[in-house]
Amino acid sequence: MVIRKLDVLSVGKITGIIAAAFGLIAGLLLLVFGGLFAGMLGSQGDASPLAALGGGVVGAIALPIFYGICGFIGGVIQALIYNIAAGVIGGIRIETE
């Protein structure tokens, strides 16, 4: 079996979803560590802990969206390049049972 062509939009959607999932993980880590940093700043007394916590919340919301958009665009570009390369030198061979 040989994959000769990829549907560009379906590849873009899948890579966008995968990238958004990674963005969600990164955003949640940013939220957790932002909360820890906010707690440390709150104990100092002279800095606003809400700034660190707010950055974590914004990151948890913005990163999945940003990663998803970039993943979609990257997937579309990769699928287009694959289709061109597969047309020139052939597709990827897959062995199945």
Residue pairs with C-beta under 8 A, 6 or more apart in sequence:
1 93
1 94
1 95
1 96
2 90
2 91
2 92
2 93
2 94
3 86
3 91
3 92
3 94
4 86
4 87
4 90
4 91
5 83
5 86
5 87
5 91
6 79
6 82
6 83
7 79
8 76
8 79
8 80
8 83
9 76
11 75
11 76
11 78
11 79
12 72
12 73
12 75
12 76
12 79
13 72
13 75
14 75
15 71
15 72
15 74
15 75
15 78
16 68
16 69
16 71
16 72
16 75
17 68
17 71
18 71
19 67
19 68
19 70
19 71
19 72
19 74
20 64
20 65
20 67
20 68
20 71
21 64
22 67
22 71
23 63
23 64
23 65
23 66
23 67
23 68
24 60
24 63
24 64
26 59
26 63
26 67
27 59
27 60
27 61
27 62
27 63
27 64
28 60
30 55
30 56
30 59
30 60
30 63
31 56
31 57
31 59
31 60
32 56
33 56
34 52
34 53
34 55
34 56
34 57
34 59
35 52
35 53
35 56
37 52
38 49
38 50
38 51
38 52
38 53
38 56
39 49
41 47
41 48
41 49
41 51
41 52
42 49
86 92
